[in-house]
Each structure stands twice: as structure tokens, then as C-alpha cells.
């Protein structure tokens, strides 16, 4: 049985309200957990880890498992406190995008222009050994393609409508100023060292 992770904060002042956290985490994220637990009962996935389910399941089981992970990761990508990028992350952003300012421009544009509901990711590609920006719709996740997430922003309306109504660009600008760079740096380090195994390790740390 999967359980809803705890949040590392109850709100992020100036970014997301307590009401949004309670609604987004306590209702939406919880619903994906409940649905997943109900759907896997009596199936081959009943006692499988989250990565196994995401990479092998289809339909409703995949959708809910992926949304559990997508949300888990999103919550760790944001923080009420400022943190610094590691030297390795700074270098990767420079090599892949030309530096932090260019990265911000390209990333926020990709997140703004993603049509409908979905996610905008920064992933580590083990083949090119570079960072890439990846848009996914609905529950889709780059993990399915063997890409390793290091940062994600949720652009489903339920992530921001309470605080920003339909002004996605305003939400994204605030998101960028509250990125948990320490977590992103550690995610990149793990991705470079352990590849897809780092995704399994992250999932297991929350859903052992």
C-alpha cells in the first residue's frame, strides 16, 4: 500500500498559500494515492515498487502511479528558503543552455506554452550526458523514456488556480524564485552517478 508523503512545508509565503497546499496535496495527491492502491489490488503490480509500475503498467494504473511520483518530485523541487546551486549544476546549465538566465527564459517559455494540463521538466539524458527540457501532458513522465528528472514544475491548473487564477506566467515566475536548488543539485549528482537507479532510490525513500 502506498501512502501520501508529508510535505516539507505547509505553505510558501509569496508563492503558494496554505489553502493551495492543502487542496493540491491533501486532495489531488491523496486521490492519486487512493486510486493507485485500489487499482493494483489483485494485479501483478500489487507488491511492486513505483518505478516498476510506471515503466510497465498502462491505463489507469500508469496514470495514477505516474501522478504520485510527479507530485512527490514537484514538492521537493520547491522551498520556502533559498539555497545555492552546486558547481556541477551551474556548469551543466551553462553547457546545456548557456547559463542560468538563458535557462530561465527557455524553461519558463516551455512551461508557459505547454497546452492544457501537464508538467515541464528538466531532465538528465544519460546518452548525451546533458540537461534537456521536456514537456509532458497529463500524467506522462520522462522516466518512461529513460530520462532522469532533476527539476519539474506542475502546470495543471489545480497547482495554481487558487492563488493565481488562470495567470500561469505569474505562477511560473514565482516558482522560479522558489526553486529548491539544493534538491536539484543533489538530483543531478545522483543522476550522473547512478542513472535510472537514482529514480528508484528516490521513489523508495518515500514509498519503501
C-alpha positions as CSV (number, residue, x, y, z in Angstrom):
1,X,0.0,0.0,0.0
2,X,1.3,3.4,-1.0
3,X,1.0,6.3,1.5
4,X,0.8,10.0,0.9
5,X,4.1,11.7,1.6
6,X,4.3,14.5,4.1
7,X,5.0,18.0,2.8
8,X,8.2,19.7,3.8
9,X,6.2,22.9,4.4
10,X,2.6,24.0,5.0
11,X,2.8,27.0,2.7
12,X,5.4,29.1,0.8
13,X,4.7,32.7,1.6
14,X,4.7,34.8,-1.6
15,X,4.3,31.7,-3.8
16,X,1.7,29.2,-2.8
17,X,-0.8,29.5,0.0
18,X,-1.7,27.1,2.8
19,X,-5.1,26.6,1.0
20,X,-3.3,25.6,-2.2
21,X,-1.0,23.2,-0.4
22,X,-4.0,21.6,1.5
23,X,-6.0,21.3,-1.7
24,X,-3.2,20.2,-4.1
25,X,-1.6,17.8,-1.6
26,X,-4.4,16.8,0.6
27,X,-7.0,16.2,-2.1
28,X,-5.4,15.8,-5.5
29,X,-2.2,14.0,-4.5
30,X,-4.1,11.9,-2.0
31,X,-6.6,10.9,-4.6
32,X,-3.9,9.5,-6.9
33,X,-2.6,7.5,-3.9
34,X,-6.0,6.1,-3.2
35,X,-6.7,5.3,-6.8
36,X,-3.4,3.6,-7.2
37,X,-3.9,1.4,-4.2
38,X,-7.4,0.4,-5.3
39,X,-6.3,-0.3,-8.9
40,X,-3.3,-2.5,-8.1
41,X,-5.2,-4.8,-5.7
42,X,-5.1,-8.4,-7.1
43,X,-2.9,-7.5,-10.0
44,X,0.8,-8.2,-10.8
45,X,1.6,-4.7,-9.5
46,X,0.2,-5.2,-6.0
47,X,3.6,-5.6,-4.4
48,X,5.7,-3.8,-6.9
49,X,7.7,-0.6,-6.4
50,X,6.6,2.7,-8.0
51,X,9.3,2.6,-10.8
52,X,8.2,-0.9,-11.8
53,X,4.6,0.2,-12.1
54,X,5.4,3.3,-14.0
55,X,7.6,1.6,-16.5
56,X,5.4,-1.5,-17.0
57,X,1.8,-0.5,-16.4
58,X,-0.7,1.1,-18.7
59,X,-4.0,2.9,-18.5
60,X,-5.4,3.9,-15.1
61,X,-2.6,2.2,-13.1
62,X,0.1,4.0,-15.0
63,X,-1.7,7.4,-14.8
64,X,-2.1,7.3,-11.1
65,X,1.3,5.8,-10.3
66,X,2.9,8.5,-12.5
67,X,0.9,11.2,-10.9
68,X,2.0,10.0,-7.4
69,X,5.7,10.3,-8.5
70,X,5.3,13.5,-10.4
71,X,3.7,15.2,-7.4
72,X,6.3,13.7,-5.0
73,X,9.1,15.2,-7.1
74,X,7.4,18.6,-7.5
75,X,7.1,19.1,-3.8
76,X,10.8,18.6,-3.3
77,X,11.6,21.0,-6.2
78,X,10.2,24.0,-4.3
79,X,11.2,25.5,-0.9
80,X,10.4,28.5,1.3
81,X,14.1,29.0,1.8
82,X,16.8,30.0,-0.6
83,X,19.6,27.6,-1.5
84,X,22.5,27.6,-3.8
85,X,23.3,25.6,-7.0
86,X,26.2,23.2,-6.8
87,X,29.2,23.9,-9.1
88,X,28.2,20.9,-11.1
89,X,24.7,22.2,-11.7
90,X,25.9,25.6,-12.6
91,X,28.3,24.0,-15.2
92,X,25.5,21.8,-16.5
93,X,23.1,24.7,-17.0
94,X,25.9,26.7,-18.7
95,X,26.8,23.8,-21.0
96,X,23.3,22.8,-21.9
97,X,21.5,26.2,-22.0
98,X,24.2,29.0,-22.0
99,X,23.8,29.9,-18.3
100,X,21.1,30.5,-15.7
101,X,19.4,33.5,-17.4
102,X,19.1,31.7,-20.7
103,X,17.9,28.6,-19.0
104,X,15.2,30.6,-17.1
105,X,13.9,32.1,-20.4
106,X,13.7,28.8,-22.2
107,X,12.3,26.8,-19.3
108,X,9.6,29.3,-18.4
109,X,8.6,29.7,-22.0
110,X,8.3,25.9,-22.3
111,X,6.2,25.7,-19.2
112,X,4.0,28.7,-20.3
113,X,3.3,27.3,-23.8
114,X,2.5,23.7,-22.8
115,X,-1.0,23.3,-24.0
116,X,-3.5,22.1,-21.4
117,X,-2.6,20.1,-18.3
118,X,0.9,18.7,-17.7
119,X,4.4,19.1,-16.5
120,X,7.6,20.9,-17.6
121,X,10.8,19.1,-16.7
122,X,14.5,19.5,-16.7
123,X,16.0,16.0,-17.2
124,X,19.4,14.5,-17.4
125,X,19.8,12.5,-20.6
126,X,22.2,9.6,-19.9
127,X,23.0,9.3,-23.7
128,X,24.1,12.9,-24.3
129,X,25.1,13.5,-20.6
130,X,23.4,16.9,-20.9
131,X,20.3,18.5,-19.4
132,X,17.2,18.9,-21.6
133,X,13.8,20.5,-21.2
134,X,10.9,18.1,-21.6
135,X,7.2,18.9,-21.7
136,X,4.7,16.1,-20.8
137,X,0.9,16.1,-20.9
138,X,-1.4,14.9,-18.3
139,X,0.3,12.1,-16.2
140,X,3.1,11.4,-18.6
141,X,6.6,11.4,-17.1
142,X,10.1,11.4,-18.7
143,X,11.0,8.3,-16.5
144,X,9.1,6.3,-19.1
145,X,11.7,7.3,-21.7
146,X,14.7,6.5,-19.5
147,X,15.3,10.2,-18.8
148,X,16.1,11.3,-15.3
149,X,14.3,14.3,-13.8
150,X,16.2,16.9,-11.9
151,X,13.5,19.6,-11.8
152,X,9.8,19.8,-12.5
153,X,7.0,22.4,-12.4
154,X,3.4,21.4,-12.3
155,X,1.3,23.3,-14.8
156,X,-2.1,21.6,-14.1
157,X,-4.5,24.4,-13.1
158,X,-5.0,22.9,-9.7
159,X,-1.4,23.7,-8.9
160,X,-2.0,27.5,-9.1
161,X,-5.7,28.4,-9.7
162,X,-6.5,29.3,-6.1
163,X,-3.6,31.8,-5.9
164,X,-3.2,32.9,-9.5
165,X,-6.5,32.1,-11.2
166,X,-5.6,31.5,-14.9
167,X,-2.3,33.5,-14.8
168,X,0.1,30.7,-15.4
169,X,3.0,33.0,-16.2
170,X,2.7,34.8,-12.9
171,X,2.8,31.4,-11.1
172,X,5.8,30.3,-13.1
173,X,7.8,33.5,-12.3
174,X,7.2,32.9,-8.6
175,X,8.0,29.2,-9.0
176,X,11.4,30.1,-10.4
177,X,12.3,32.3,-7.4
178,X,11.4,29.4,-5.0
179,X,13.2,26.5,-6.7
180,X,15.0,24.2,-4.2
181,X,18.4,24.4,-5.9
182,X,19.9,22.1,-3.2
183,X,17.5,19.3,-4.2
184,X,18.0,19.9,-7.9
185,X,21.8,19.8,-7.4
186,X,21.5,16.5,-5.5
187,X,19.2,15.1,-8.1
188,X,21.7,15.9,-10.9
189,X,24.6,14.4,-8.9
190,X,22.6,11.2,-8.3
191,X,21.5,11.1,-12.0
192,X,25.1,11.4,-13.2
193,X,26.3,8.8,-10.8
194,X,23.6,6.1,-10.8
195,X,21.4,6.8,-13.8
196,X,17.9,5.5,-13.7
197,X,18.7,3.7,-10.4
198,X,18.6,7.2,-8.8
199,X,14.9,7.5,-9.7
200,X,14.2,4.1,-8.0
201,X,16.2,5.2,-4.9
202,X,14.2,8.4,-4.7
203,X,10.9,6.7,-5.0
204,X,11.9,4.0,-2.4
205,X,12.9,6.7,0.0
206,X,9.3,7.9,0.0
207,X,7.5,4.6,-0.6
208,X,9.7,1.9,1.0
